[in-house]
Amino acid sequence: MSGRTKRGYPFPGMDDADNVPADMKALAEAVDSDMSTAAQEAHHADTVVKSIGITRMETGVHTQPFQGSISYVKTVVFNKPFSAPPVVLVSKTSLSAGTHTVMVSAIDITTTGFSLAFRTIDFNKVSGVSVSANWVAIGS
């Protein structure tokens, strides 16, 4: 075999002799080895995550339309309570229009939920703009 993919899978080159059974065997062995390595890496990552106390994660997204106010608060309730208040990360993903700067943050985080706060930084009352934010809660 004269070539390999980025993951190391072999493939025949244009000048290689035709040997489909051998080529298929070489490819199957490479895939099997790669999957075994991937499974070991996934198990290791799972062990590391659990050793630092992260046993669950929950995610969501919310789009907030601005209709003439400087701030809005959306209450988020987790599907299942965490054993302790989780770490909540928030990322603004889109701003539909205008030149307004909007800050998004997680506030009042408890085991059962949090508040997702949207606020214009310049305190202007904005209308006709929607802001989307993704969030992830990480804890146990």
C-alpha positions as CSV (number, residue, x, y, z in Angstrom):
1,M,0.0,0.0,0.0
2,S,1.4,3.3,-1.0
3,G,-0.8,5.8,1.0
4,R,-2.2,6.5,4.4
5,T,-5.0,8.8,5.5
6,K,-4.5,11.4,8.3
7,R,-5.7,8.7,10.8
8,G,-3.2,6.2,9.4
9,Y,-5.6,4.1,7.4
10,P,-3.8,2.4,4.4
11,F,-5.0,2.7,0.9
12,P,-3.6,1.4,-2.4
13,G,-1.9,3.7,-4.8
14,M,-2.6,3.9,-8.6
15,D,0.6,1.9,-9.3
16,D,-0.1,-0.8,-6.7
17,A,-1.0,-4.3,-7.9
18,D,-4.6,-5.3,-7.3
19,N,-5.0,-7.3,-4.2
20,V,-8.5,-6.5,-2.7
21,P,-8.4,-9.2,0.0
22,A,-5.0,-8.0,1.4
23,D,-6.0,-4.3,1.0
24,M,-9.3,-4.9,2.9
25,K,-7.5,-6.9,5.6
26,A,-4.9,-4.1,6.1
27,L,-7.7,-1.5,6.3
28,A,-9.7,-3.5,8.7
29,E,-6.7,-4.1,11.0
30,A,-5.9,-0.3,10.9
31,V,-9.5,0.6,11.8
32,D,-9.6,-2.0,14.6
33,S,-6.3,-0.7,16.1
34,D,-7.5,2.9,15.8
35,M,-10.9,2.1,17.5
36,S,-9.1,0.3,20.3
37,T,-6.9,3.3,20.9
38,A,-9.9,5.6,20.8
39,A,-11.8,3.5,23.3
40,Q,-8.8,3.5,25.7
41,E,-8.4,7.3,25.3
42,A,-12.2,7.8,26.0
43,H,-12.0,5.6,29.1
44,H,-9.0,7.6,30.3
45,A,-10.7,10.9,29.7
46,D,-13.8,9.6,31.6
47,T,-11.7,8.5,34.5
48,V,-9.9,11.9,34.7
49,V,-13.2,13.8,34.5
50,K,-14.7,11.7,37.3
51,S,-11.6,12.0,39.5
52,I,-12.0,15.8,39.6
53,G,-15.6,15.6,40.6
54,I,-17.4,16.2,37.3
55,T,-20.0,13.5,36.9
56,R,-22.7,15.4,34.9
57,M,-23.2,18.1,32.4
58,E,-26.3,19.9,31.1
59,T,-26.5,22.3,28.2
60,G,-29.0,24.7,26.6
61,V,-29.5,27.7,24.4
62,H,-31.8,30.7,24.7
63,T,-32.6,33.5,22.3
64,Q,-33.7,36.7,23.9
65,P,-35.5,39.4,21.9
66,F,-34.7,43.0,23.1
67,Q,-37.9,45.1,23.0
68,G,-37.0,48.5,24.5
69,S,-35.2,47.6,27.8
70,I,-31.6,47.5,28.8
71,S,-31.7,44.1,30.4
72,Y,-33.6,40.8,30.5
73,V,-33.4,37.8,32.7
74,K,-34.4,34.2,31.7
75,T,-34.8,31.6,34.5
76,V,-33.2,28.3,33.6
77,V,-34.2,25.2,35.5
78,F,-32.0,22.1,35.2
79,N,-33.6,18.8,34.2
80,K,-32.3,17.2,37.4
81,P,-30.8,19.0,40.4
82,F,-27.0,18.9,40.8
83,S,-25.6,17.8,44.2
84,A,-23.9,21.2,44.6
85,P,-24.2,24.4,42.5
86,P,-22.4,23.7,39.2
87,V,-20.1,25.8,37.3
88,V,-22.1,27.5,34.5
89,L,-20.3,28.8,31.4
90,V,-22.2,31.1,29.0
91,S,-21.3,32.1,25.5
92,K,-23.1,34.7,23.3
93,T,-23.6,33.1,19.9
94,S,-25.4,35.7,17.9
95,L,-26.6,39.3,17.7
96,S,-29.2,39.7,15.0
97,A,-28.8,43.4,14.2
98,G,-27.4,46.7,15.0
99,T,-24.2,47.8,16.6
100,H,-25.3,47.2,20.2
101,T,-23.0,45.5,22.6
102,V,-24.7,43.0,24.8
103,M,-23.3,41.2,27.8
104,V,-24.6,37.7,28.7
105,S,-23.9,36.1,32.1
106,A,-25.1,33.4,34.5
107,I,-26.2,34.7,37.9
108,D,-27.9,33.3,41.0
109,I,-26.6,29.7,40.3
110,T,-28.1,27.1,42.5
111,T,-28.4,23.3,42.4
112,T,-31.7,23.5,40.6
113,G,-31.0,26.3,38.1
114,F,-29.7,29.8,37.4
115,S,-30.7,33.1,35.8
116,L,-29.4,34.0,32.3
117,A,-28.9,37.7,32.3
118,F,-28.7,39.8,29.1
119,R,-27.7,43.5,29.4
120,T,-26.6,46.2,27.0
121,I,-23.2,47.5,28.1
122,D,-23.9,51.1,27.2
123,F,-27.3,51.0,29.0
124,N,-29.2,52.0,25.8
125,K,-32.7,50.7,25.5
126,V,-32.6,48.5,22.5
127,S,-35.5,47.3,20.3
128,G,-35.6,44.9,17.4
129,V,-32.5,42.9,18.3
130,S,-32.3,39.3,19.4
131,V,-29.3,37.8,21.2
132,S,-28.7,34.0,21.5
133,A,-26.6,32.4,24.2
134,N,-25.4,28.8,24.7
135,W,-24.8,27.6,28.3
136,V,-23.2,24.6,29.9
137,A,-23.5,23.5,33.5
138,I,-20.7,21.3,34.8
139,G,-20.8,19.6,38.2
140,S,-21.9,16.5,40.1
